Amino acid sequence: MIKDIQQEILRIKKEKNITILAHSYQAEEIQEIADHTGDSFRLSQLAADDPNSTLIMCGVHFMAETCKLLSPDKKVILAKEGCGCPMAEQLSADELRDLKEMYPGYTVVAYINTTAELKTECDVCVTSSSAVDICRKIENDKLLFIPDCNLGAFVAKQLPEKEIKLIQGGCPIHAAVREKDVLAEKALHPDALVLVHPECIPAVTAHADYVGSTSGIVNFAVKSDAKEFIIGTEISIAEHLQYACPDKEFYPLSKHLICPNMKRTTLMDVYKALSGGGLEIEMSPEVMKKARVCIDRMLELG
């Protein structure tokens, strides 16, 4: 049945010239029918270069917004309406304006995992893979990093010359992992390398052999000569890596590393989005113009 649905999706998207984008946390059966897979911002860049004018994003709302910001003339559809991101939505534009008043003279650095509305109040965006490099290149030594305090703490550790203000926020899934989880998994698999996302708390990343973005974790595991890995990010990555590297072993750092918003999108949602389902992303010209500023600055510095 799954193969039949996949074949029908492949037929329809080819017939209608539709491009399917699937974030790395999506299920294997969705990744198999996607034209592009990967981290959120990379997907938006690939979509901008794609010849098709209709894009279906299998991910969460802020990812579809970023895709629209980079491809304003294309039709962007979120495959499953209602897939939000607690981290992206935890801070409002009004709250950020209040923070900017509290920290005048600070450059506002926004993790890409933020809403388009919030980006309108930010100076520069970063991804988990580019955060350290871009923050290093910012001339101002005073930075207000939002919204993920764990990624911000990781950046601050690498850049002691910068004064980085953090707010209490971040990914509730990654932040829920504790040091005891790492120690328990290392005890079970003493020969395994620990690969962790910087959205995890510092007590967890301190035990990692590698700290990096989702794509960074995947690339490290694929290229490494090691045979066993403990994967400290969304649980689907361990599954995808097991398919990609059947000669290696991958262990999720915690059974709780499951993003419910990512898991809401099903293969049938993608099928329905090809024929009018899903949610078309629409923003005002003013929001799109202002939100692009911090993204363009990121691209300049990157």
Secondary structure by P-SEA (a helix, b strand, c coil): caaaaaaaaaaaaaaabbbbbbcccccaaaaaaccccccaaaaaaaaaaccccbbbbcccaaaaaaaaaacccbbbbcccccccccccccccaaaaaaaaaacccbbbbbccccccccccccccccccccaaaaaaacccccccccccaaaaaaaaaaccccccccccccccccccccaaaaaaaaaacccbbbbbbccccccccccccccccaaaaaaaaaaccccbbbbcccaaaaaaaaaacccbbbbbccccccccccccccaaaaaaaaccccbbbbbcaaaaaaaaaaaaaaaaac
